[in-house]
Amino acid sequence: MQNAKKILLSPHNDDEALFASFICMREKPLVVIVTDSWKQFGRGEKEKHITAEVRRNESIAAMRLLGCSVVFLGIPDTSWLSRKILHEKLKQFNPDVVYAPAIQGGHIQHDLVGIAALANFKHVVQYATYAREKSFTPGEIEIIPTPEEQALKDRALDCYQSQITYERTAHFFIAVRGKNEWIMKPVRCKWIIIWQQRFKWITQHYKGKIKILCHR
C-alpha cells in the first residue's frame, strides 16, 4: 500500500501541470497519473511519436521541477474507466487528502476520476479543469501564485512538448499560461453528487449518447 499522505489524481499526462501546478508546488503530493496515452499514438502517422513512454517521461520531468514524485496506474486511455477498475487501482492508497479533478462536464475521464475520488476517499479537494467546449474553466476558490510560482509553472508546462506541438491539445497550454488556478468549495453531500452522475451516465447510455471525448 502506498503511504503518501497527500495524492493528486491526474486523469492524463499533463493535467497535473495544466490545472494543478500550484497545488503540486505548495502541497507536494504524490502525483498519480491514471491513464496511459495510447489514443494519440493510434490516430495516424503524424502521431506515431506520441507514445505512452514519451508522455510518461514528460510528466516525470515536469513534476521533478515542481518537487513531486509520480506513479502511473497504467490504464489505457482507449478503455472505459469503470467504477470497478478505478476502485481496484485506487485501493492501494490511504492518503489523508486527495486532490482530484472537479466534475465539470468537460471531459468524461476527468469526471469519472473525480467521482471515483469522492467514492473512495474521505477528504477530497477538487481542482478545476474545464467545462464542455472550453480549454479552461475557473472554479470557486482562486489560487493566486507568486511571480516565481508562475514562472516555475511555465517551465513545467514546457516539458510537455508532444502536447504543445499537437494541434488537438495545444490550446489547453495557451489557455492556462499566466492564469491563476482554482479549486472548488468542499462537497457537503458527496453521495448525492455521485448518484446523480451515475444516473446521468446510465440514462445517456441507454439513449445511445455516451461517447468518450477525443481531445487527447
N, C-alpha and C positions, 0 to 999 in steps of 0.2 A: 504493500500500500504506500502511495506517495504521501510524504509527511509535510508537504508545503502548507503553511497556514493561510496563504493567500494564493488563489489561482485566477488567471484571466483566460476565459474561453474565447478563442478566436475561430469563427467558422471556417475561414480561408486564410491562406498565407498572404497576408498584407492587412487584414482587418485590425490586427493588433497595433499596427503603426498608424494606419489611416485614422482610426477613431479612438484609440486609447493610449497614445504615446505618453501623455502627461500622467495618466494613471500608472503606467509602467515606470516612468521616471521617479515618481513620488512614493509609490507603494511597493515596488519591486516584487510583484507577484511571479509565480511560476506561470509562464505563458504556455497554454495548451492549445495547439493547433488541431482542430477537429478533423478537417478533411485534407486529403492529398489531391493535388491538381492533376487530373487526367483528362478533364473535359477539353481544355485548351489544346493539349498535345494531339488529341484526336480529331481536331477540326480540319486540318489540311497541312499542306507543305509549309505555309508561312508560319505555322505554329509549332512545327516539329521540334524546335529548340526549347520550347517551354515545357520541360519535363517536371515531374514531381520532385526530383532531386534538385533541379535549379530553384524551384520555388522554396523548398526547404532551406537551402543554403542562403537565400535572400532573407528569410525570416531570422535565421541564426545570426547573420551579420548585423541586421538592424537591431535585434534585441541585445546583442553584445554591446552596441553603442549605448543602449538605454539601461544596461546593467541587469538584464533579466535572463534567466535560463529558459530554455524552450524544450518541450516534449511534443511528440506527434502521435495522435491517436490512429492515423493511417487509414481512415475511412475514405474510399474513393469518392470524389465529388460527382461522379457519374451515377452513384447509387442513392436510393431513398434513405434519408436519415430517420429511421423508425424509432419510436419510443424505446423499444426493446434494445436495439443496438446502442443507442446513446446511454441508456441506463447501465448496460453491461460495461461500456467503456469508462463511464464516469465513476463507477462504484469503487475504483482503486484510489480515489481521492477522498480525503477527510479534512477539508480546509475550514478555517473559521469564517472566511469571507470569500465569495466568488464574484468576480466581475464578468458579466455576460451581456450579449447584445440585447438591446431593448426590442420589444415586439412592435415593429412599426410598419409591417406590410411591404417593405421594400424588396427583400429577398427572402424566399421561403426558408432557406437554410439558416439565415440569421434568426428568423422567428422560431424555428424548430430547436435551435441551440438555446435560445432564450427560455423557451418553455421547459426544456429538459433541465436547465439550471434551477428554475423555480420549483420543479417537481422533485429534484434530487438533493437540494441543499437548503439549509435554513436561512442563511444570511446572504442575499444576492443583491448586488449593486448593478443596475442596468445602465450600460453606456449607449449613447445614441449612435446610430449608423446612418440609415437613410430610409425614407418612405418611398412608395411606388413612384417610378419615373423621376426620381431625384438622385443626385450624386452625394448629397449630404443634407441631413435634416436635424436641426437643433433639438435638444431635449428640454428639460425643465430646470436643471441646475447647471450653471455655467462654470467650467473650469478655466480660469484665466491664467495663462502661462507667463512666466518672466521672459524677457527677450532671449536669455540664454537657453531656456527650455524650448522656445520656438525654433531657435537656430539648431538645436540638437534634434528636434523632430524632423526638420528639413533634411538633415544629414541621414537620419534613419530612413526617411522616405526614398532617398536617392539609392538605397540599397536594392530597391525592387525594380531593377532596370527592365526585366522582362515584362512588367506590367505598365511601366511608364511609357514604353515604346509600343505597346499593344493597343490598337485603336479601340477595342471594346472596354478597356479599363483605364486608359489614360485620363479620362475626365474625372475619375474619383480623386486622383492625385492633384489635379488642378483645383478641384473644389475645396480641398481641406487645407491647402497651404496658406499659412498666415491666419488661419481661423482658430478660434477657441474650440475646445471640446465640451461635450455636455454629458451629464448623467440624468437619470430620471429620479423623481421622488420615490421614497420607499413604497413598495407594494403592500397594502394592508390585507387585502383578501385575495391572496395569490391563487387559491384553488378555484375561485370564480373565474379568474382570467384563464387559467389552464383549461378548464372545461368549456369555456366559451370558445377558445381557439380550436379545441378538438372537435366540438360540434360543427364549427365553421368548416374545418377541413373535410369532415365526413360528408357534410352537405354538398360541398363543392365536388368531392369525389364522385358521388352518385349522380351529379349533374354532368359529369364528364368534363369539368372545367379545370381540374388541377393540372398544372404543368410546372416543372421545375424551371425557374428563370435561368436564362442562359447568359448572364452578364459576364461570367468568368470562364 
